[in-house]
Amino acid sequence: MNEDLIAPCGMNCTVCSGYLAFKNNVKDKGIRMPYCQGCRPRDKKCAFLKKRCGRLLNNQVKYCYECQDFPCLNLAHLDQRYKSSFRMSMIANLESIRDRGINRFLEEEQEKWHCPDCGGVICCHNGICFHCGLEKLKAKKKLYRWEDD
């Protein structure tokens, strides 16, 4: 886990399908998924919120929790979608960073998303490790859903 892969909105890009597809080069392994290097490495501020947030666009905040409007309506909508579909909360991530610091948050994320089979990273979008679970990923009809959803 890497601080540079924590987006301003609280998304941990390390566990995102786009980043994991990029990191594990899944296109060369027969899986069509969009690639992403992460919001901060691409200098995108936040792929989800930046177009709607002047503070992010103007580099006035590093993380959304620094904003007086935290959590804003846009972040709340995004958070609800992620809580219901992807088993994570961006608002909870941001509160953890704010309250316990980035290093503790990264340790917790490492533990939470650690693949018990190979030590890789489990994807928040479907619960699959892109290192040892590619056959399972290839067989999925809905790439962005957990098995039990």
C-alpha positions as CSV (number, residue, x, y, z in Angstrom):
1,M,0.0,0.0,0.0
2,N,1.2,3.4,-1.0
3,E,0.1,6.9,0.2
4,D,0.4,8.1,-3.4
5,L,-2.4,5.7,-4.4
6,I,-4.9,7.2,-1.9
7,A,-7.1,9.6,-3.9
8,P,-8.5,12.8,-2.3
9,C,-11.9,11.2,-2.1
10,G,-10.6,8.3,0.0
11,M,-10.4,5.7,-2.7
12,N,-7.5,3.4,-2.3
13,C,-6.4,3.0,-5.9
14,T,-4.3,0.0,-4.9
15,V,-7.5,-2.1,-4.6
16,C,-9.3,-0.6,-7.7
17,S,-9.9,-2.8,-10.7
18,G,-8.4,-0.3,-13.1
19,Y,-5.1,-0.1,-11.1
20,L,-4.9,-3.8,-10.6
21,A,-5.6,-4.4,-14.3
22,F,-2.7,-2.0,-15.1
23,K,-0.4,-3.5,-12.5
24,N,-1.1,-7.1,-13.5
25,N,-1.3,-6.3,-17.3
26,V,-4.5,-8.3,-17.7
27,K,-5.1,-7.3,-21.3
28,D,-2.1,-9.4,-22.3
29,K,-3.7,-12.2,-20.3
30,G,-7.0,-12.1,-22.3
31,I,-9.1,-9.9,-20.0
32,R,-10.5,-6.6,-21.3
33,M,-10.6,-4.0,-18.6
34,P,-9.7,-0.3,-18.5
35,Y,-6.3,0.5,-17.1
36,C,-5.5,3.3,-14.6
37,Q,-2.3,4.2,-12.8
38,G,-4.2,5.9,-10.0
39,C,-5.5,9.5,-9.5
40,R,-2.5,11.1,-8.0
41,P,0.2,9.5,-10.2
42,R,-1.9,10.7,-13.3
43,D,-2.3,14.1,-11.6
44,K,-6.1,13.7,-11.9
45,K,-6.8,15.0,-8.3
46,C,-9.8,12.6,-8.1
47,A,-11.4,10.8,-11.0
48,F,-14.7,10.7,-9.2
49,L,-15.1,14.2,-7.8
50,K,-12.7,16.7,-9.3
51,K,-14.9,18.0,-12.1
52,R,-17.4,19.0,-9.4
53,C,-15.1,20.4,-6.8
54,G,-13.2,23.7,-7.1
55,R,-11.1,22.9,-4.0
56,L,-9.7,19.8,-5.6
57,L,-9.2,21.4,-8.9
58,N,-7.3,24.3,-7.3
59,N,-5.2,22.0,-4.9
60,Q,-6.8,23.6,-1.8
61,V,-7.2,20.2,-0.1
62,K,-5.1,17.0,-0.2
63,Y,-8.0,14.9,1.1
64,C,-11.7,15.7,1.1
65,Y,-11.8,15.5,5.0
66,E,-9.9,18.8,5.0
67,C,-12.9,20.6,3.4
68,Q,-15.4,22.5,5.5
69,D,-18.2,20.7,3.6
70,F,-16.9,17.2,4.3
71,P,-18.7,15.0,3.4
72,C,-20.2,16.9,0.5
73,L,-23.3,15.5,-1.3
74,N,-21.2,14.3,-4.3
75,L,-18.9,12.3,-1.9
76,A,-21.9,11.0,0.0
77,H,-23.5,9.6,-3.2
78,L,-20.2,8.0,-4.3
79,D,-19.7,6.6,-0.8
80,Q,-23.2,5.0,-0.7
81,R,-22.6,3.3,-4.1
82,Y,-19.3,1.9,-2.9
83,K,-20.7,0.8,0.4
84,S,-23.6,-1.0,-1.3
85,S,-21.7,-2.6,-4.2
86,F,-18.0,-2.7,-3.3
87,R,-17.7,-3.3,0.4
88,M,-15.8,-0.1,1.2
89,S,-16.6,3.4,2.3
90,M,-14.6,6.3,1.1
91,I,-15.9,8.5,4.0
92,A,-14.8,5.9,6.5
93,N,-11.4,5.7,4.7
94,L,-11.1,9.5,5.0
95,E,-12.1,9.5,8.7
96,S,-9.5,6.8,9.4
97,I,-6.8,8.9,7.7
98,R,-7.9,12.0,9.6
99,D,-8.2,10.3,13.0
100,R,-5.4,7.8,13.0
101,G,-3.1,9.0,10.2
102,I,-2.1,7.8,6.8
103,N,0.4,5.1,8.0
104,R,-2.2,3.4,10.3
105,F,-4.8,3.5,7.5
106,L,-2.3,1.9,5.0
107,E,-1.6,-0.9,7.5
108,E,-5.3,-1.5,8.0
109,E,-5.9,-1.5,4.2
110,Q,-3.0,-4.0,3.7
111,E,-4.6,-6.3,6.2
112,K,-8.2,-5.9,4.9
113,W,-7.4,-6.4,1.2
114,H,-4.6,-9.0,1.5
115,C,-5.1,-12.2,-0.5
116,P,-4.8,-15.2,1.8
117,D,-3.7,-17.5,-1.1
118,C,-0.8,-15.6,-2.6
119,G,-0.3,-12.4,-0.6
120,G,-1.4,-10.2,-3.5
121,V,-4.2,-7.6,-3.4
122,I,-7.9,-8.3,-3.5
123,C,-9.9,-6.0,-5.7
124,C,-12.6,-4.0,-4.0
125,H,-14.8,-4.1,-7.2
126,N,-15.2,-7.9,-7.3
127,G,-13.3,-9.6,-4.5
128,I,-10.7,-11.3,-6.8
129,C,-7.0,-11.2,-6.5
130,F,-5.6,-10.2,-9.9
131,H,-2.4,-12.1,-9.2
132,C,-3.7,-15.6,-8.5
133,G,-7.4,-15.3,-9.5
134,L,-7.2,-14.4,-13.1
135,E,-9.0,-17.6,-14.2
136,K,-11.8,-16.7,-11.9
137,L,-11.8,-13.2,-13.3
138,K,-11.9,-14.5,-16.9
139,A,-14.9,-16.6,-16.1
140,K,-17.0,-13.7,-14.6
141,K,-19.9,-12.5,-16.5
142,K,-20.0,-9.2,-14.4
143,L,-16.5,-8.1,-13.8
144,Y,-17.5,-5.5,-11.3
145,R,-19.6,-7.6,-8.9
146,W,-18.7,-9.8,-5.9
147,E,-19.6,-13.5,-6.2
148,D,-22.4,-13.3,-3.6
149,D,-24.0,-10.1,-5.0
